[in-house]
Amino acid sequence: MCEIESWSFQTKLLHNSQKIDHPTGAVSVPIQHASTFHQYDIDSFGKYDYSRSLNPTREALETVIADMEEGTRGFAFSSGMAAISTAFLLLSKGDHVVITEDVYGGTYRFVTEVLSRYGINHTFVDMTDLDKVKEAIRPNTKVFYVETPSNPLLKVTDIKAISSIAKAHGALTFVDNTFLTPALQKPLTLGADIVLHSATKFLSGHSDVVAGLTVVKDPVLADRIGFLQNSFGAVLGVQDAWLVLRGIKTLHVRLAQSIQSAKQIAQALKENPAIKNVYYPGLEDHPHYVLQGRQAKDAGAVLSFELENERILRDFVSKVKIPVFAVSLGAVESILSYPAKMSHAAMPLHEREKRGISNSLLRLSVGLENSEDLLRDFKTALSASRFEEKVFQRGE
């Protein structure tokens, strides 16, 4: 075993094949802005010819994410949805997809309104129920699409079990690993074929870049994704690739702090009478707590919670001070989101309600603030919101 293979994931985030630029010794990957590259031979082109096909800066990021996920090749895209959409281009007319029920709204929109126009069918299913997954299979099922933990209800799907079902049927397993990242969960080692990331989130971690990443284990499948990346052309720009590389260096310490705070907040919300439900697989009473501990190192830094009604939710959002109220997640600042009108706005009301995504549900991505400050802020806002609701109900 070579020395680097024995190093921890934390150390490898900093000390990997991209730790220095060998021609100069620089400890930061150079940003190569060139769109085209001179060729010295008419019959034999060099490694780089046009930056859509390959660029040194983007390649550095693709190499790092492939190593992190223990895959064969990585691919960097202009957004998480560009990565997801390109992976779905592996499908053909007449194919069928089995997909996680409470999937990200952008993925829902692409599957229902884009793929369907090209004759690719789908079935949404609660993937925590393996019997229901098996019932959803058709002879033309080609992909099982998994989000775990799911967005926004934090359901946990057994990646190894789904991958086994898919392989028995001759289908592929896609796993969106955005919430946990390879620091906590490695789907390829559990049998998945393709791992997808919105690198906008935890991997970059600073709300300053939009990016998507894909990692593949099988070299033949990787060649197919590489062909689609070059053909479709939604590649990541070099400046954004550099920002993601920089963000990855601090991934371990950012997640450690955020997870610690998320566990405290989830427990405190669970004990608060203003909260109906808390969804977080790090709580021992979560129905998938044991599974989460078996296939991942921890539960992540995202949780969702449901208030008594929409009126209290609106009042709470107006009173809470620390989190930004915005779309996205996985940043250094805590982000409070309203799935019904943000991440899942593309999902019709009846579909949201069927999945349990109510108008009184909030999603919280816990950042790096002091946990006691966050807890105090939430407690104060919840207390004030409930008091005003009682006044409203009495008609005072």
C-alpha positions in Angstrom: 0.0 0.0 0.0 1.4 3.4 -0.9 1.5 6.0 1.8 -1.3 8.2 0.5 -3.8 5.3 0.5 -3.4 5.0 4.3 -4.2 8.7 4.9 -7.6 9.7 6.2 -10.3 11.3 4.0 -9.7 14.5 5.9 -6.0 14.6 5.0 -6.7 13.6 1.4 -8.9 16.6 1.0 -5.7 18.7 1.1 -3.0 16.2 0.1 -4.0 14.6 -3.2 -2.9 14.5 -6.8 -3.8 18.2 -7.2 -2.0 19.6 -4.0 0.7 21.3 -6.1 1.1 22.5 -9.7 4.2 20.5 -10.7 5.7 22.9 -13.3 5.7 25.8 -10.8 5.3 24.3 -7.3 2.2 26.5 -6.7 0.0 25.1 -3.9 -3.2 26.2 -5.7 -4.4 24.8 -9.0 -3.8 27.3 -11.8 -6.9 28.8 -13.5 -6.4 28.0 -17.2 -8.7 30.4 -19.1 -7.7 29.3 -22.6 -10.6 28.1 -24.7 -8.4 26.5 -27.3 -4.9 24.9 -27.4 -2.2 25.0 -30.1 -1.5 21.6 -31.7 2.0 20.8 -32.7 1.2 17.9 -35.1 -1.4 17.7 -37.8 -2.0 14.0 -37.2 -1.6 13.7 -33.5 -3.3 16.3 -31.2 -2.3 16.9 -27.6 -4.3 16.0 -24.5 -6.1 19.4 -24.7 -7.6 20.9 -27.8 -10.8 22.7 -26.9 -12.0 23.5 -23.3 -15.5 22.2 -23.8 -13.8 18.8 -24.3 -11.2 19.1 -21.6 -9.6 21.9 -19.6 -6.7 21.5 -17.1 -8.5 23.4 -14.3 -11.8 21.5 -14.7 -9.8 18.3 -15.0 -8.2 18.9 -11.6 -11.7 19.1 -10.0 -12.9 16.1 -11.9 -9.9 14.1 -10.7 -10.4 15.2 -7.0 -14.1 14.3 -6.9 -13.5 10.9 -8.6 -10.9 10.1 -5.9 -13.3 11.4 -3.1 -16.1 9.1 -4.3 -13.8 6.2 -5.1 -14.9 6.3 -8.7 -13.1 5.9 -12.1 -13.8 9.3 -13.5 -15.4 12.5 -12.5 -17.2 15.1 -14.6 -17.9 18.8 -13.8 -21.0 20.6 -15.1 -22.4 24.1 -15.0 -25.0 23.2 -12.4 -26.4 20.3 -10.4 -29.3 20.0 -12.8 -26.9 20.0 -15.8 -25.2 17.0 -14.2 -28.5 15.3 -13.6 -29.9 16.1 -17.0 -26.8 14.8 -18.7 -26.9 11.5 -16.8 -30.5 11.1 -17.9 -29.4 11.4 -21.5 -28.2 7.8 -21.2 -31.9 6.9 -21.6 -33.7 6.4 -24.9 -37.3 6.6 -26.0 -39.4 3.9 -24.4 -37.3 3.6 -21.3 -38.7 3.8 -17.8 -37.3 5.4 -14.5 -38.2 4.4 -10.9 -37.5 7.5 -8.8 -37.6 8.7 -5.2 -40.9 10.1 -4.3 -39.9 13.3 -2.5 -37.2 14.2 -4.9 -35.7 17.7 -5.4 -38.2 19.9 -7.3 -35.9 20.6 -10.2 -35.4 16.8 -10.8 -39.1 16.3 -10.6 -39.7 19.0 -13.2 -37.1 17.5 -15.5 -38.5 14.0 -15.3 -42.1 15.0 -15.6 -41.9 17.8 -18.1 -38.8 17.1 -20.2 -38.1 13.4 -20.2 -41.8 12.6 -20.7 -41.8 14.7 -23.9 -39.2 12.3 -25.3 -41.2 9.1 -24.5 -39.3 8.3 -21.3 -41.7 7.2 -18.6 -41.4 7.3 -14.8 -42.9 6.0 -11.6 -42.4 7.9 -8.3 -42.2 5.6 -5.3 -41.4 5.6 -1.6 -38.0 4.0 -1.9 -37.8 3.3 1.8 -40.3 0.5 1.0 -38.5 -2.1 -1.1 -41.7 -4.0 -1.9 -43.1 -0.8 -3.5 -39.9 -0.4 -5.4 -40.2 -3.9 -6.8 -43.8 -3.4 -7.7 -42.9 -0.3 -9.7 -40.4 -2.2 -12.0 -41.4 -2.6 -15.6 -39.7 -4.6 -18.3 -38.4 -1.3 -19.7 -37.0 0.1 -16.4 -33.5 1.3 -17.0 -32.7 3.6 -14.1 -33.4 3.7 -10.4 -33.0 7.3 -9.2 -32.3 7.7 -5.5 -32.0 10.7 -3.2 -30.9 9.8 0.2 -31.5 11.5 2.5 -34.4 12.8 0.4 -35.3 16.4 -0.1 -37.1 17.8 1.9 -38.4 15.0 4.2 -35.0 13.3 4.9 -36.1 9.8 4.2 -33.3 7.3 4.0 -33.1 4.8 1.1 -31.0 1.6 1.3 -28.5 2.2 -1.5 -27.1 -1.3 -1.4 -30.6 -2.9 -1.6 -31.7 -0.7 -4.4 -28.5 -1.2 -6.4 -28.9 -5.0 -6.0 -32.5 -4.8 -7.3 -31.4 -2.6 -10.2 -28.5 -5.0 -11.2 -30.9 -8.0 -11.1 -33.1 -6.1 -13.6 -30.2 -4.9 -15.8 -30.8 -1.3 -14.8 -28.5 1.5 -13.5 -28.7 3.2 -10.1 -28.2 6.9 -9.9 -27.7 8.5 -6.4 -27.9 12.2 -5.6 -25.3 12.5 -2.8 -25.6 16.3 -2.4 -26.8 16.3 1.2 -24.0 14.1 2.6 -21.1 14.4 0.1 -18.4 11.6 0.0 -17.2 12.8 3.4 -20.2 11.0 4.9 -21.5 8.6 2.3 -20.0 6.8 -0.8 -22.8 5.3 -2.9 -20.4 3.8 -5.4 -19.0 1.5 -2.7 -22.5 0.4 -2.0 -23.3 -0.6 -5.5 -24.5 2.5 -7.2 -23.4 3.2 -10.8 -23.5 7.0 -10.9 -23.2 9.6 -8.1 -24.5 13.1 -8.7 -23.9 16.3 -6.8 -25.0 19.9 -6.7 -21.5 21.1 -5.9 -23.2 24.5 -5.3 -24.0 23.1 -1.9 -21.7 21.5 0.7 -18.8 20.8 -1.6 -18.2 24.5 -2.5 -19.9 25.6 0.7 -19.8 29.4 0.4 -22.9 30.5 -1.7 -20.6 31.8 -4.4 -20.7 29.3 -7.2 -23.2 27.2 -9.1 -21.8 23.8 -10.2 -22.6 20.1 -10.7 -20.5 17.0 -10.4 -20.9 13.4 -11.6 -18.8 10.4 -10.7 -18.9 7.0 -12.4 -17.2 3.7 -11.4 -17.4 1.6 -14.5 -14.9 2.8 -17.2 -17.3 1.9 -20.1 -20.1 3.8 -18.5 -17.7 6.7 -17.8 -16.8 6.9 -21.4 -20.6 7.2 -22.2 -20.9 10.0 -19.7 -17.8 11.7 -21.1 -19.3 11.5 -24.6 -22.5 13.1 -23.4 -20.7 15.8 -21.5 -18.8 16.8 -24.6 -21.8 16.5 -26.8 -24.3 18.4 -24.5 -21.6 20.9 -23.5 -22.9 22.1 -20.2 -19.4 22.1 -18.7 -18.2 24.0 -15.6 -16.3 27.2 -16.2 -12.7 27.3 -14.9 -13.2 30.1 -12.3 -16.1 28.1 -10.8 -14.1 24.9 -10.9 -11.3 26.6 -8.9 -13.9 27.9 -6.4 -15.2 24.3 -5.8 -11.6 23.0 -5.4 -11.0 25.6 -2.8 -14.2 24.9 -1.0 -13.5 21.1 -0.9 -10.3 21.8 1.1 -12.4 22.8 4.2 -15.3 20.3 3.7 -14.4 18.1 6.7 -14.2 20.9 9.3 -17.3 22.7 7.9 -19.4 19.5 8.0 -18.1 18.6 11.5 -19.3 21.9 12.9 -22.5 22.0 11.0 -23.5 18.5 12.0 -22.8 19.1 15.6 -25.1 22.1 15.6 -27.8 20.3 13.5 -28.1 17.6 16.1 -28.6 20.1 18.9 -31.1 22.1 16.9 -33.1 19.0 15.8 -33.4 17.8 19.3 -34.4 21.2 20.6 -37.1 21.6 17.9 -38.4 18.1 18.7 -39.0 19.2 22.3 -40.6 22.5 21.3 -44.4 22.5 21.5 -44.7 24.8 18.5 -43.2 22.0 16.3 -45.4 19.2 14.9 -42.7 17.1 13.3 -38.9 17.1 12.9 -37.3 15.2 10.1 -33.7 14.4 10.7 -32.0 10.9 10.4 -29.7 11.8 13.3 -32.5 11.6 15.8 -32.8 8.1 17.4 -36.6 8.0 16.8 -36.2 8.6 13.1 -37.6 5.5 11.3 -34.4 5.1 9.3 -31.9 6.0 12.0 -30.3 2.5 12.0 -30.0 2.4 8.2 -28.5 5.9 8.1 -25.8 4.8 10.6 -25.1 1.7 8.6 -24.5 3.3 5.2 -23.2 6.7 6.2 -20.8 8.1 8.7 -23.3 10.6 10.0 -26.7 12.3 9.4 -25.6 15.5 7.7 -26.4 19.1 8.4 -29.9 19.4 6.8 -33.1 18.9 8.7 -36.8 19.9 8.1 -39.5 20.7 10.6 -43.2 21.3 10.4 -45.0 24.0 12.4 -48.6 23.9 13.7 -49.9 25.9 10.7 -48.9 28.2 7.9 -49.7 31.3 9.9 -47.2 30.4 12.6 -44.6 29.6 9.9 -45.0 33.0 8.3 -44.7 34.7 11.6 -41.7 32.6 12.6 -39.8 33.4 9.3 -40.4 37.1 9.9 -39.0 36.9 13.4 -36.0 34.6 13.1 -32.8 36.7 12.7 -29.7 34.6 12.0 -30.5 32.2 9.1 -30.8 33.7 5.6 -34.2 32.9 4.1 -33.3 31.7 0.7 -33.1 28.8 -1.7 -30.1 26.4 -1.6 -28.3 24.8 1.3 -24.8 23.6 2.4 -23.2 27.0 3.0 -21.2 28.5 5.8 -24.3 30.6 6.8 -27.4 28.8 7.9 -30.1 28.8 5.3 -33.8 28.5 6.0 -35.9 27.5 3.1 -39.6 27.1 2.3 -39.9 24.0 0.1 -43.5 24.7 -1.0 -42.4 28.0 -2.7 -38.7 27.3 -3.2 -37.1 23.9 -3.8 -40.4 22.2 -4.7 -42.3 25.1 -6.3 -42.2 23.1 -9.6 -44.2 20.3 -7.9 -48.0 20.9 -8.0 -49.8 21.4 -4.7 -51.6 18.0 -4.9 -48.3 16.2 -5.5 -46.6 18.0 -2.6 -49.5 17.2 -0.3 -49.4 13.6 -1.4 -45.8 13.4 -0.4 -46.3 15.2 3.0 -44.6 18.4 1.8 -47.0 20.8 3.6 -47.3 24.6 3.5 -46.1 24.6 7.1 -42.8 22.8 6.4 -39.4 24.5 6.6 -36.0 23.1 5.7 -32.9 24.2 7.5 -29.3 23.9 6.4 -27.2 24.5 9.4 -24.1 26.6 8.9 -21.1 27.6 11.0 -22.7 30.0 13.5 -22.4 29.4 17.2 -25.1 26.8 18.0 -26.2 28.5 21.2 -26.9 31.7 19.2 -29.0 29.7 16.7 -30.9 27.9 19.4 -31.7 31.1 21.2 -32.8 32.8 18.0 -35.1 29.9 17.1 -36.6 29.7 20.6 -37.3 33.4 20.7 -38.9 33.5 17.3 -41.0 30.4 18.0 -42.2 31.7 21.3 -43.2 35.0 19.8 -45.0 33.4 16.9 -47.0 31.1 19.1 -48.0 34.0 21.4 -49.3 36.0 18.5 -51.2 33.0 17.1 -53.0 32.6 20.5 -53.8 36.3 20.5 -55.2 35.9 16.9 -57.3 32.9 17.9 -58.8 34.8 20.8 -59.5 37.7 18.5 -57.7 40.3 20.7 
